[in-house]
């Protein structure tokens, strides 16, 4: 006699109770990411989602997908509240409302995602349950990829970040983050089918799909895709200034803020490279450079390079454009302009309408322009190079791989003080760690108030700072050579696999529907 457990589980997710449990599944999912790192919760969350989709229409599935997304983003990006309330001067009720609206808007991605899954798989799952096994991970990956670029993209807390410290991380240099998301979603659907107790063959296939990626990931973890260059050592120091965000852009604080970086730099002249974080210098580069020249001359004498975040501008005949930039000084050279801007923080959508409504829409330095594509790395006199990324650019996997494959190091500078003591800085570091694994490079992360860190090519944190303290982080790192498969090919292979899978599943669904129609007539 077949177990009654699947029936009981499906019943538990019926009606309004199912709506609530779907919302709950989304709410608990971010516990699988930093700073909690309870990655098995992601599997539980996904299984709850799958059970909630049984026996419902595509329209209801879209609604439940939206509820799941509201919970997922309502918890996972709750740090937006800090930016709006503390730094945008919005009262708590308004900040809370805007945060909820933001989460509800992002949740539309899940509504579309789950509706697509329901259309492909569950309409014929009663006859072909294997379609659940394959379609759930394929649709999940395509949905994450879509979210990475639609309306400039928001590739935050993908499913694959959860297992970064497990054997599955061995897949990252091969498939990138989307591959890890695929295998996590595959594990979710495999466990779901085990609980459903289908035929023995399908249960065996599901068990293989659960175990084999882990075992292969363990094997891939033993492979070194890149190797240290001969005489490629570099001594670095990252200065974390811990400037309060409410003081950062006040002209009266400029001298004090600049001195908080200059003074510790004078004690680091034995280093090859000193790194200051995003907008460490709170004024335009052409105005600040003359003030920095005495320090720059000292650094040149000691063969030390300096890389700093600083706003910059370019004047043409008809306009002046402003950029969020990274500049190399002394024995470092080059300038990089940020290519992925944060809405409202660095530019204001519908600017003519929103400017002036509330202080949040008039934040300092919120009129930046996009930097050009295919920019050169920051180079050092010893021939080494760093591929720079500013703030949340580091969460775009293909943007990073396209540049990092030609550089010796990955550099990311950020100002996470916008988010206070929230999840965001920890999530941000976790995602930056994945870029180190994907590309087989040391990653150097300089932030204003933490968490600054030095990450090895295998994603392990060599050293990191505490939050909300002014400190210096020093270490030796190695220039790496060679490319991982992901560095070479990016996300295209895993995306292509998912597209082929979905095309086959859609074809199978249509054949199943056509056969059912012919039988009924």
N, C-alpha and C positions, 0 to 999 in steps of 0.2 A: 504493500500500500504506500502511495506517495506521501511524503511529509506534508503536513498542513501548515508548516512554518511559512512558506512563500505566500500562501493565501492570507495568513494572518498579517504578514508584513505589508502586503498590498492593501489590505483593508485598513491598516493603520494610517495609510497615506491617502485615503479617500476623502472627498468633500473638503470642507474648510479646514479640517485638521491637517489635510495634506498641504494646503496653502501655508499654514503656520510652520509645519515641519520643513517645508522647502525653504522658507525664510530662515529658519533656525540652521539648516544645513549651510546656507551661505554665511551666516553670522559666525559660525565656528571655524570655517575654512581658514581664515588668516592666522589661526593659531599654529598652522603648519609652517609658517614663515618666521623669519627673525622678528622680534627677539625671542619668541617662544620656542621655535624649532621643533614643534611636535608634529613632524611630517606625517605620521600615520593618520592624524585627524583629517588630512586632505582625502585619504581613501574613504574614511567614514562619511565625510561630507558628500563625496561623489556617489557613494552607494545610496545614501539617503535620497539624493537627487534622482537617481535612476528608478528607485522604487516609487517615487512620487509621480513619475511619468507614465506609469502603467495604466492602460485602459482609459486614457483621456484624449480629447481632441487636440489637434495641432494648435488651435486657438488657446485652449486652456494650458497647453504645454508652454506656449509663449509667455503666458501670464505667470506661470510658476517659474519659468526661467528668469523673468524679470524680478520676481520676488527673491529668487536665489541671488541674483546680481545685486539687489538692494542690500541684502545682508552681507554679501561678499565685499562690496566696496564700502558699505556703511561702516564696517569694522576695519577693513584693510586700508582705507585711505581717510580714516577719521582724523588724521593729522591735519587735513585741510582746515579744520576748525581753528587750529592754533594760528595759522597764517591770517585767517579772516578776522578773528577776534582780537588777538594780541597785537598783530602788526597792521591790520587793516582797520582797527578801532571800531569794529562793528559790535553792537551789544550782543550778549549771549544768545538771545532769541533769534536775532537776524543771522548771526554766524552759524547757529545750529540749523536754521532753515536753509541757508545757502549750501551748507555741507550736505544736507539731505537731498537737496535738488541736484547737486553734483553727483552724488551716489546714484540717484534715481536715473539720471541721464546716462551714466556709464552702464547701468544695469540693462539698458536697451540692447547692448551688445549681447548679453546673455539671453535676452528674449529672442533675438534673431538666431542665435547659436542653437538654443534648445528647440526652437520651432523647426530648424533645418534638420536637426537630429531626429526629431519625431517624424518628420516627413519621410526620411530615408529609411529608418530602421523599424520603428515600432508598428507601423501600419502592416507589416508583414512578419513581425517577430514571432507571432504565434505559430507560424510555419517554419520560419528560418531564424532561430534564435542566435545563430552565429553572426547575423547581421548586427546585433547589439555589440558583440565582442569587437568587431572591426570598425563600425561606424562611429562609436562613441569617441575613441581616440583620434580618428581622422578628422571628424568635425571639430573637435576641441582645438586641435592644432591650427586648422584653417581659421577658426574664430579668433585665436590669439594673434595670428599673423595679420588678419584684417584689422584688429584693434591697434596694431603697431603702426599703421600708416593712415587710417581714415581720419580726416579732420586733423591732420598733423601727427596723430598717433598718441597713444597712452599705454606703452608696453610695460606696465607695472605689475608686480607680483604674479607672474606666470606660474602655472601649476608646477613646472619643472624646477623651480627654485627650491621647493621644499626638500627634495632628497639630495641636496648639494653635498652633504657629508656622508652619503651612502655609496654602495658599489655602483649605483646607477650613474654617478658622476663620471665614471669612465667613458660614458658615451658622449660627454660634452665636447671633447676635441674632434669628434667624428660628425655628430649630428647637430651640435649646438643646443641651445636651450629648448628649441621646439622638439627635439628628439626626446629629451627628458620628460617634457610635457606629454608626449605621445605614450611613453612607457608607463608613466604614472596613470594616465587615463586608461590604458590597456589593462593595467593591474586592477583598476577600479571595476571595469566591466567584467574582468575575469572572476573577481571575488563575488560580484553581483550574480553572475551566472552559477557559481558554485552554490550560493544561497538559494537560487531558484530551483536547483536540482533538476537540470534537464537530462537528456540522454547521456549515457556513459561516455560516448565518443566526444561529445561537445565538452563534457566536464574534463576529460583528459586533455583536450586541446587548450581549454581555458587554464588548466593547471600549468601546462607547458608555457603558455604566454605569460604567466605570473612569475615563473621561476627562471626561465631561460634568459630574459634580458638582464636580470640581476647577475647571473653567473657570467654572462658575456661581459657585463660591465666590470666585474671583478678582474677578468682577464685583460680588458682594455686599460684598466688602472695600472697594470704592470708595464705598459708601453710608454716610453719617453718619445714624444713626437718632436720635441725640440731639444737642443743641447746648448750648454754654455759656450760662448765664444772664447777663444784663447786670449788671455790678457784683457778680459772684458769686465773686470771688477769696477764698481763705481761706489764711492762713499757718498751717501746722501744725508740730508737733514731736512725734515719737514717741520715748519714752524706753525703751530696752532695758536693764533692770537687771541681767540675767545673775546672778540669785540661784541658787545651787546647790540642786537639788531636795531634797537630804538636810538642808538647813538651813532650808528655807522655812517649815515649820510649827513650828519650835522657839520657844517663847515668849521664850527668851533672845535670839533674833535679831531680834525684831520691830522694835525701835527702829532697829537698824542697817539693816534692809531698807527701812523707811520712809524713812530719811534718804537712802538711795541713789536715791530718786525725788524727794524734796523738794529736795535740794541742786541738781541740774541744773535743776529747774523754776524756781528762783529766777533763773536766768540766761536764762530764756525768756519773760520778761514782755512782750516785744515781739510775741509770737505771738498769733494769734487763738484757737488751741486747742492744748492739750497732751494727749497720750494716753498712758496707762499700760496695761500689758497685763493679761491675765486674772489674777485674784487677786493683783494687784501688792501689795495690802494684805493681809497674812496674818492678818487677824483680822476678826471680824464688824463690819459697817459701823456699827452703832449704838454699838459700843465705840470704833471708830477715828475717827469723825466729830469728836468734840471735839478730838482731837489735830490734825486736819487744818484746823481753823477758822482759825488764824493764816495758813496758806498760802492758804486760800480767800479771806480778806479781801484779801490782797495781790493775788490774781488778779482779784478784782472791781474793784479800783482801777485795774488796767491793762487792763480789758476783755478778760480772757483766760479762756477756759473750760477746764475739766479734766474728762476722762472717764477713769474707772479701773475696772478689774475688781476686785471685792471680794465675798466671801461675805456674805450678808445673811439675816435671819430675820424671820418674821412670827408674832406671837403671837396666838392666839385663846383663847377660854375653855377649850377642852379640849386644845389641842395647840400645839406650836411647829414651824413648817416652816422649813427651811433652803433657800436658793437660791444658785446660782452666778450672780452678777449683774454688770451694768455700770451705773454711776451717773454722772450728770452733776452737776458742782459749779461754783460761781462763776457765770460767764455761760452755762454749759451746764446743762440741767435734764432730769430724767427718770430713770427706772430701768427696766432690762430684766432679766428672769429667764430663764435658759436653758431652752429647750424640748426639746432633744434631748440626753439625758444619755448619758455613756459608761459602758457596763456595767463594773463592778468599780472603775473610776476615780472615778465620781460616784454610783453606786448599786450595790448588790450583789444580783443575782438570787438567789432562794432564800436570802435573808439569814439566816434562822434556822438553816439547815443549814451554810452556808459560813463564817459569821463565826467567827474563831478557829482555823480549820484551819491556815492559813499566814498569814504577815504580809501577803501580797499581797491577801488578802480583808479586811484591816483598814487599808487605806491612809487617811491623813488626808483629811478632807472627802469621804468616800464615802457620805454619807447625804443627798444633796440631793433635793429635790422638783422635779417638772416645773413650769416656768413656764406661765402661761396662754397660749392662742393669741391672735392679733390684738392684740399689744401696740403701744403708741405708740412712735415713734422718739425718739431723744435730740434735743432742740432747742437752738439757740443763740439768743442775744439778737438777732442780726442777721436772724433769721427762717429761717436755713438748718437743715437736719435731717440726721441720720445714722441709717441703719438698722443696728442693732447685731446681731452674731452672735458667739457664744462658741465657741472651739475648733472642733470638727469640724462644727458647725452649718453652716458655710460650704460644706460639700460637698453639702448638700441643695438642688438647683437650684430646686425649686418653693417651698420654704420661703423662700429668699432673694428670689425674684422677687415673691412675694406682698406683701412688705414694702418692698422696694427701689423699686418703681414709684412710691411716694409720697414718697420721700426724695431728697435731693440727693446723698448719698454712701452708700457701703457701708462699714461699719466692722466689722472682725473682730479680736478680741483672743484670744490663745492662750498656752498655756504648753507649748511643745513640748520642754521640758527632760525630760519623761517619756521621751523617745525617744532622747536622747543624739545621738551622731554617726551617725545611721542614715539610711535613705531618707526616713523619715516627714516631717521638716520641709520637704524639697524637694518631695515629692509634695503636701503640704498647700498650699504656695504655688502650685504649678501649678494645683491645683483652684480655689483662690481667684481666680486670674487669669481662669479661665473665667467666674466669676460677674460679673466686671467687663465682659467682652465681651457676655455674654448680656443684661445690663441697661443697657449704655451709661453706666456710672457710674464715677467714680474710686473705687478701693478702697484703704482705709487699713488696713494690717495691723500690729498691735502685738503683739510676742511677748516672752516673758521672756528668751530667750537666742538668738533668731534662728530663722528669717529674718524680720525685720521688713521691710516693703516698702511702697512707694507705687506703685500700678498704675493706668495710664491706662485710659480707657474702651475702647480697642482691645486691652487685655490686655498691652501692653508695660510692663515694669517700668521706671519712671522712676528709682527709686533703691532700694537695699536695703542692709541691714546684713550684716556678717560674723557668723558664729555664735560664740558663747561669748566675747563681749566686751561690756562695759558701754559703751553709746554712745547718741548722740542722732541721730535722722534727721529732718532738716528739709526742708520743701518748700512750694511754692505749689500749690494745687489749685483746680479750678473746679467750682462747682455746675452740674449738668447738668439740663436739662429735656427733656421728651418721653419717649416710651416706644418700646422696641423691640417687634417682634411677639411675642417671647418674654416680655417683661415683661407684655404685655397678656393673652396667652392661655396662657402656661406650656407645659408638655409635652404637654397634651392633644391638639393637632393631630397631632404625630408619632406618638403612641401610638395614636390612632385610625386613622391610615394603616396602622400595623403590624397592628392587630387586623383591619381589613378585608382586608388581604393574606392573613393567616393563615386567616381564615374562607374566603376563596376557594380557597386552597391545600388546606385540609382537605376542602372540597367536591369539588375536583378529585381528590384522593386517593381519596375514597370512590367516585367515579364510575369511576376506574381499577380499583379493587379489585372493584367490582361487575361491570364488563365482563370482567375476568379470570375471575371465578367463573362467569359465564355461558358463557364460551368453554370452560372446563374441563369443564362439564357437558354 
